[in-house]
Amino acid sequence: MDLLTDRIREDMKASMKGGHKTRLGVIRLMLAAIKQVEVDERIELDNNRVILVLDKMLKQRRESIKQFTDANRLDLAVIEEAEILVIQDFLPQPLCEEEIDAMVSNAIQLSNAESVKDMGKVMALLKEKMQGRADMSIVSNKIKMALAE
């Protein structure tokens, strides 16, 4: 099995050799976050758990971008956006808008969801399939809008 952490380490070596300091810094942050979870839980992470860690890092950066933009610190927002691009290189192919919409409506039908109260059922069906491939806050909003109709 091809481990995602191995791919990240290989890219780290290539970034070192190529002198890509920014990319190298982000990769080191990723490996540190993965290692932290492994140490805390005393396990070796599989690809799904690594994707969860990377997805969490993406979410943190998106929130930072919003805060930096609100504070008119576009210089810092640009740095966060660059980090997002590096992290996304290691995640599965992102879903397009149409794919997300189709998956949301399919999950609503499968779970027999009728109102926003049933949102948890729908999210449970989608979370694993979409993790690392879509911004879950956007997915959540789409579910809310679909169930509110």
Backbone as CSV, one residue per row, in Angstrom:
resi,resn,N_x,N_y,N_z,CA_x,CA_y,CA_z,C_x,C_y,C_z
1,MET,0.847,-1.192,0.000,0.000,0.000,0.000,0.888,1.250,0.000
2,ASP,0.524,2.170,-0.830,1.269,3.418,-0.935,0.796,4.373,0.156
3,LEU,1.652,4.633,1.127,1.269,5.515,2.225,1.471,6.975,1.833
4,LEU,0.511,7.773,2.184,0.551,9.200,1.892,1.717,9.865,2.621
5,THR,2.002,9.401,3.832,3.123,9.992,4.578,4.442,9.748,3.856
6,ASP,4.581,8.596,3.208,5.804,8.317,2.437,5.925,9.295,1.271
7,ARG,4.795,9.551,0.617,4.793,10.503,-0.505,5.168,11.908,-0.032
8,ILE,4.665,12.271,1.140,4.981,13.590,1.703,6.477,13.679,2.019
9,ARG,7.024,12.607,2.616,8.467,12.601,2.933,9.315,12.691,1.665
10,GLU,8.914,11.976,0.621,9.651,12.029,-0.651,9.626,13.441,-1.222
11,ASP,8.467,14.092,-1.129,8.352,15.462,-1.632,9.199,16.411,-0.790
12,MET,9.316,16.106,0.505,10.159,16.932,1.366,11.616,16.863,0.897
13,LYS,12.072,15.648,0.589,13.446,15.478,0.111,13.649,16.230,-1.202
14,ALA,12.676,16.123,-2.097,12.776,16.801,-3.390,12.782,18.319,-3.204
15,SER,11.985,18.804,-2.253,11.936,20.248,-1.981,13.260,20.735,-1.398
16,MET,13.880,19.907,-0.562,15.187,20.261,-0.002,16.220,20.384,-1.115
17,LYS,16.259,19.362,-1.971,17.227,19.343,-3.066,16.978,20.476,-4.050
18,GLY,15.703,20.786,-4.279,15.354,21.821,-5.245,15.412,23.223,-4.684
19,GLY,15.602,23.353,-3.388,15.687,24.667,-2.756,14.355,25.391,-2.655
20,HIS,13.260,24.631,-2.599,11.924,25.227,-2.480,11.595,25.426,-1.003
21,LYS,12.081,26.516,-0.436,11.993,26.733,1.010,10.558,26.865,1.510
22,THR,9.718,27.564,0.771,8.327,27.753,1.203,7.607,26.416,1.244
23,ARG,7.719,25.660,0.156,7.076,24.348,0.080,7.625,23.423,1.169
24,LEU,8.911,23.455,1.372,9.550,22.633,2.389,8.982,22.947,3.776
25,GLY,8.813,24.237,4.061,8.264,24.644,5.354,6.870,24.095,5.591
26,VAL,6.033,24.155,4.562,4.659,23.651,4.687,4.668,22.132,4.858
27,ILE,5.513,21.463,4.100,5.600,20.002,4.211,6.055,19.601,5.612
28,ARG,7.006,20.331,6.154,7.452,20.038,7.529,6.307,20.247,8.529
29,LEU,5.499,21.284,8.316,4.331,21.498,9.185,3.361,20.319,9.085
30,MET,3.162,19.835,7.865,2.263,18.696,7.661,2.781,17.462,8.386
31,LEU,4.063,17.172,8.211,4.650,16.001,8.867,4.611,16.133,10.390
32,ALA,4.806,17.348,10.887,4.748,17.576,12.335,3.336,17.326,12.857
33,ALA,2.325,17.778,12.117,0.931,17.567,12.537,0.591,16.079,12.537
34,ILE,1.055,15.368,11.517,0.819,13.922,11.432,1.518,13.222,12.592
35,LYS,2.773,13.583,12.830,3.558,12.978,13.909,2.914,13.242,15.269
36,GLN,2.394,14.449,15.445,1.750,14.805,16.713,0.574,13.876,17.007
37,VAL,-0.251,13.618,16.012,-1.391,12.708,16.197,-0.892,11.298,16.481
38,GLU,0.140,10.871,15.751,0.689,9.529,15.969,1.226,9.370,17.386
39,VAL,1.919,10.381,17.888,2.477,10.329,19.239,1.360,10.376,20.280
40,ASP,0.406,11.287,20.076,-0.698,11.424,21.036,-1.511,10.131,21.154
41,GLU,-1.760,9.499,20.013,-2.626,8.316,20.008,-1.842,7.003,19.984
42,ARG,-0.523,7.107,19.894,0.367,5.933,19.877,-0.016,4.938,18.778
43,ILE,-0.246,5.481,17.584,-0.573,4.652,16.421,0.149,5.218,15.205
44,GLU,0.193,4.418,14.148,0.676,4.926,12.870,-0.559,5.221,12.029
45,LEU,-0.627,6.417,11.485,-1.824,6.828,10.749,-1.890,6.177,9.375
46,ASP,-3.099,5.749,9.021,-3.318,5.268,7.658,-3.666,6.473,6.785
47,ASN,-3.839,6.226,5.501,-4.093,7.327,4.575,-5.338,8.136,4.938
48,ASN,-6.395,7.457,5.385,-7.627,8.181,5.739,-7.398,9.150,6.891
49,ARG,-6.657,8.714,7.892,-6.373,9.596,9.029,-5.445,10.732,8.630
50,VAL,-4.485,10.466,7.742,-3.596,11.527,7.260,-4.424,12.572,6.519
51,ILE,-5.375,12.113,5.707,-6.253,13.045,4.988,-7.040,13.890,5.977
52,LEU,-7.506,13.292,7.069,-8.222,14.057,8.097,-7.331,15.143,8.694
53,VAL,-6.087,14.797,8.968,-5.139,15.765,9.534,-4.912,16.914,8.549
54,LEU,-4.680,16.561,7.282,-4.434,17.586,6.266,-5.678,18.440,6.036
55,ASP,-6.842,17.802,6.087,-8.091,18.544,5.912,-8.283,19.547,7.052
56,LYS,-7.910,19.141,8.248,-7.996,20.043,9.399,-7.053,21.235,9.206
57,MET,-5.873,20.963,8.659,-4.918,22.046,8.390,-5.494,23.023,7.359
58,LEU,-6.179,22.477,6.352,-6.818,23.339,5.344,-7.874,24.230,5.987
59,LYS,-8.679,23.624,6.834,-9.745,24.383,7.496,-9.151,25.516,8.337
60,GLN,-8.070,25.232,9.061,-7.418,26.258,9.877,-6.927,27.407,9.003
61,ARG,-6.367,27.067,7.860,-5.851,28.115,6.971,-6.970,28.932,6.346
62,ARG,-8.072,28.277,6.007,-9.216,29.026,5.459,-9.749,30.018,6.488
63,GLU,-9.819,29.569,7.736,-10.284,30.471,8.801,-9.299,31.623,8.993
64,SER,-8.005,31.328,8.928,-6.988,32.371,9.069,-7.093,33.387,7.937
65,ILE,-7.316,32.895,6.718,-7.447,33.797,5.573,-8.598,34.763,5.801
66,LYS,-9.717,34.235,6.296,-10.874,35.098,6.559,-10.525,36.161,7.604
67,GLN,-9.877,35.740,8.670,-9.505,36.686,9.724,-8.492,37.715,9.219
68,PHE,-7.503,37.271,8.465,-6.497,38.195,7.933,-7.129,39.176,6.948
69,THR,-8.042,38.681,6.124,-8.708,39.550,5.157,-9.561,40.581,5.889
70,ASP,-10.279,40.137,6.914,-11.102,41.063,7.706,-10.242,42.126,8.385
71,ALA,-9.036,41.750,8.777,-8.133,42.678,9.457,-7.267,43.465,8.465
72,ASN,-7.558,43.282,7.178,-6.833,43.980,6.114,-5.340,43.631,6.111
73,ARG,-5.036,42.375,6.429,-3.650,41.886,6.380,-3.532,40.916,5.200
74,LEU,-3.644,41.450,4.011,-3.627,40.625,2.806,-2.287,39.925,2.610
75,ASP,-1.208,40.520,3.130,0.105,39.890,3.033,0.105,38.523,3.726
76,LEU,-0.540,38.450,4.884,-0.608,37.190,5.624,-1.597,36.225,4.974
77,ALA,-2.672,36.753,4.414,-3.660,35.916,3.732,-3.030,35.218,2.524
78,VAL,-2.158,35.921,1.826,-1.484,35.345,0.654,-0.599,34.167,1.071
79,ILE,0.079,34.305,2.203,0.927,33.217,2.710,0.076,31.983,3.011
80,GLU,-1.066,32.197,3.663,-1.967,31.089,3.997,-2.490,30.419,2.726
81,GLU,-2.816,31.224,1.711,-3.306,30.660,0.451,-2.237,29.808,-0.215
82,ALA,-0.996,30.231,-0.142,0.107,29.450,-0.714,0.242,28.120,0.034
83,GLU,0.065,28.155,1.347,0.141,26.924,2.134,-0.991,25.978,1.759
84,ILE,-2.175,26.520,1.517,-3.315,25.696,1.107,-2.986,24.945,-0.181
85,LEU,-2.369,25.633,-1.124,-2.035,24.999,-2.404,-1.086,23.818,-2.220
86,VAL,-0.121,23.961,-1.316,0.824,22.863,-1.063,0.091,21.688,-0.415
87,ILE,-0.732,21.965,0.586,-1.461,20.895,1.281,-2.385,20.163,0.312
88,GLN,-3.047,20.913,-0.555,-3.981,20.299,-1.505,-3.284,19.356,-2.472
89,ASP,-1.986,19.549,-2.695,-1.246,18.642,-3.579,-1.273,17.204,-3.072
90,PHE,-1.474,17.017,-1.784,-1.423,15.683,-1.190,-2.808,15.111,-0.901
91,LEU,-3.831,15.868,-1.193,-5.197,15.406,-0.970,-5.767,14.848,-2.266
92,PRO,-6.815,14.020,-2.155,-7.445,13.494,-3.371,-7.980,14.642,-4.240
93,GLN,-8.243,14.335,-5.504,-8.767,15.321,-6.447,-10.019,15.974,-5.865
94,PRO,-10.054,17.320,-5.795,-11.232,17.989,-5.238,-12.484,17.736,-6.082
95,LEU,-13.609,17.721,-5.412,-14.886,17.549,-6.094,-15.313,18.873,-6.721
96,CYS,-15.935,18.806,-7.882,-16.467,20.031,-8.491,-17.851,20.301,-7.902
97,GLU,-18.349,21.477,-8.162,-19.638,21.925,-7.620,-20.761,20.932,-7.958
98,GLU,-20.801,20.476,-9.213,-21.867,19.557,-9.645,-21.784,18.228,-8.905
99,GLU,-20.557,17.730,-8.693,-20.383,16.466,-7.972,-20.857,16.595,-6.532
100,ILE,-20.531,17.719,-5.903,-20.964,17.952,-4.523,-22.482,17.992,-4.455
101,ASP,-23.106,18.759,-5.368,-24.571,18.859,-5.387,-25.221,17.489,-5.574
102,ALA,-24.682,16.699,-6.494,-25.237,15.368,-6.755,-25.103,14.470,-5.530
103,MET,-23.938,14.512,-4.888,-23.715,13.677,-3.706,-24.624,14.102,-2.544
104,VAL,-24.833,15.408,-2.387,-25.709,15.914,-1.331,-27.142,15.447,-1.566
105,SER,-27.648,15.618,-2.780,-29.037,15.214,-3.036,-29.203,13.699,-2.910
106,ASN,-28.198,12.941,-3.335,-28.236,11.489,-3.194,-28.265,11.090,-1.717
107,ALA,-27.431,11.728,-0.901,-27.380,11.412,0.535,-28.691,11.783,1.228
108,ILE,-29.309,12.872,0.795,-30.603,13.278,1.378,-31.650,12.209,1.072
109,GLN,-31.657,11.700,-0.153,-32.611,10.646,-0.516,-32.332,9.361,0.260
110,LEU,-31.056,8.968,0.338,-30.691,7.728,1.031,-31.054,7.759,2.513
111,SER,-30.886,8.925,3.136,-31.139,9.025,4.573,-32.588,9.381,4.890
112,ASN,-33.387,9.591,3.862,-34.788,10.009,4.033,-34.900,11.284,4.872
113,ALA,-33.948,12.173,4.718,-33.941,13.428,5.471,-35.060,14.331,4.959
114,GLU,-35.743,14.964,5.920,-36.870,15.814,5.548,-36.720,17.245,6.033
115,SER,-35.898,17.449,7.051,-35.722,18.808,7.568,-34.289,18.977,8.059
116,VAL,-33.983,20.192,8.489,-32.637,20.502,8.968,-32.290,19.636,10.185
117,LYS,-33.303,19.149,10.894,-33.058,18.273,12.042,-32.365,16.972,11.630
118,ASP,-32.555,16.577,10.374,-31.958,15.339,9.868,-30.572,15.552,9.260
119,MET,-30.030,16.733,9.435,-28.765,17.089,8.811,-27.623,16.147,9.220
120,GLY,-27.628,15.713,10.463,-26.578,14.815,10.961,-26.516,13.518,10.185
121,LYS,-27.683,12.974,9.827,-27.732,11.736,9.046,-27.060,11.936,7.684
122,VAL,-27.382,13.054,7.061,-26.839,13.344,5.733,-25.325,13.546,5.818
123,MET,-24.878,14.328,6.796,-23.440,14.581,6.967,-22.687,13.273,7.217
124,ALA,-23.295,12.377,7.990,-22.651,11.099,8.298,-22.396,10.302,7.018
125,LEU,-23.335,10.357,6.084,-23.169,9.644,4.816,-22.085,10.266,3.940
126,LEU,-21.966,11.577,4.013,-21.071,12.294,3.105,-19.654,12.482,3.626
127,LYS,-19.499,12.563,4.928,-18.218,12.973,5.510,-17.044,12.135,5.003
128,GLU,-17.168,10.817,5.072,-16.041,9.969,4.682,-15.756,10.067,3.184
129,LYS,-16.803,10.146,2.361,-16.630,10.215,0.910,-16.004,11.537,0.469
130,MET,-16.303,12.609,1.215,-15.886,13.942,0.795,-14.669,14.469,1.536
131,GLN,-14.258,13.790,2.598,-13.158,14.286,3.417,-11.919,14.525,2.573
132,GLY,-11.410,15.735,2.629,-10.220,16.083,1.883,-10.489,16.436,0.429
133,ARG,-11.741,16.269,0.007,-12.080,16.539,-1.392,-13.022,17.729,-1.535
134,ALA,-13.567,18.190,-0.397,-14.487,19.327,-0.430,-14.428,20.044,0.910
135,ASP,-14.679,21.341,0.875,-14.756,22.135,2.100,-16.075,21.752,2.785
136,MET,-15.973,21.088,3.934,-17.169,20.555,4.586,-18.112,21.654,5.072
137,SER,-17.611,22.862,5.283,-18.523,23.942,5.676,-19.421,24.326,4.499
138,ILE,-18.885,24.271,3.282,-19.697,24.530,2.090,-20.719,23.412,1.909
139,VAL,-20.281,22.168,2.115,-21.186,21.025,2.007,-22.313,21.168,3.022
140,SER,-21.955,21.553,4.237,-22.950,21.748,5.290,-23.991,22.791,4.887
141,ASN,-23.534,23.898,4.322,-24.467,24.936,3.867,-25.376,24.428,2.759
142,LYS,-24.835,23.632,1.848,-25.633,23.072,0.759,-26.721,22.142,1.308
143,ILE,-26.354,21.358,2.327,-27.330,20.457,2.941,-28.442,21.272,3.605
144,LYS,-28.054,22.299,4.340,-29.046,23.164,5.006,-30.015,23.754,3.992
145,MET,-29.467,24.282,2.898,-30.317,24.902,1.884,-31.248,23.875,1.248
146,ALA,-30.741,22.697,0.969,-31.562,21.651,0.348,-32.669,21.184,1.289
147,LEU,-32.366,21.078,2.579,-33.369,20.612,3.541,-34.357,21.703,3.925
148,ALA,-33.993,22.947,3.713,-34.880,24.060,4.061,-35.954,24.265,3.005
149,GLU,-35.744,23.727,1.819,-36.709,23.921,0.715,-37.995,23.196,0.960
